[in-house]
Amino acid sequence: MLIIVSKNAGEGFSSLQGALDSIPPGEMQAVTIQIKPGIYEEKVTVAREAPPMSPSSAR
């Protein structure tokens, strides 16, 4: 599963927390979160039952 976080409208989620919250409960597949350039100032909470995740930067 690939999730994109971007400050550009229409390119995925605008916040990392929004991206994390979009992962369906019980998801078993590993999740890659591609974070596009930008400043993301937020407090992030990851559910204990969340699947394995790998953040990656996009240029």
matplotlib code that plots the C-alpha trace (Angstrom):
import matplotlib.pyplot as plt

x = [0.0, 1.4, 0.2, 1.4, 1.7, 2.1, 1.5, 0.3, -3.4, -4.6, -1.4, -2.5, -2.9, -1.9, -0.9, 1.0, -1.7, -4.4, -2.4, -2.0, -5.7, -6.6, -5.1, -8.0, -8.3, -6.9, -4.7, -2.1, -0.1, 3.0, 2.5, 4.9, 4.3, 5.9, 6.5, 6.9, 9.0, 7.4, 7.3, 5.0, 4.6, 2.3, 2.0, 1.6, 0.0, 0.5, -2.0, -0.5, -2.2, -0.9, 0.8, 4.5, 5.3, 8.2, 8.5, 10.3, 11.1, 10.1, 12.0]
y = [0.0, 3.4, 6.6, 10.1, 13.1, 16.4, 20.1, 20.4, 20.2, 17.0, 15.0, 12.9, 13.8, 17.2, 15.9, 12.8, 12.2, 12.2, 9.6, 7.4, 7.7, 6.5, 3.1, 0.7, -1.1, -4.6, -3.8, -6.6, -5.3, -3.2, 0.5, 2.9, 6.6, 8.8, 12.3, 15.1, 18.2, 20.6, 21.6, 19.3, 20.6, 18.3, 15.8, 12.3, 9.3, 5.8, 3.1, 0.2, -2.2, -0.4, -2.5, -2.2, 1.2, 2.7, 6.4, 7.6, 11.0, 12.1, 14.7]
z = [0.0, -1.0, 0.6, -0.5, 1.8, 0.0, 0.6, -3.1, -3.4, -5.2, -4.6, -1.7, 2.0, 3.3, 6.7, 7.9, 10.5, 7.9, 5.9, 9.0, 9.8, 6.3, 6.9, 7.2, 10.6, 10.3, 7.3, 7.0, 4.0, 4.7, 4.1, 2.4, 3.2, 0.5, 2.0, -0.6, 0.2, 2.6, 6.3, 8.3, 11.8, 13.6, 16.4, 15.0, 16.7, 15.3, 16.4, 18.2, 15.8, 12.7, 10.0, 9.3, 7.8, 5.9, 5.4, 2.3, 0.9, -2.6, -4.5]

ax = plt.figure().add_subplot(projection="3d")
ax.plot(x, y, z, "-o")
ax.set_aspect("equal")
plt.show()
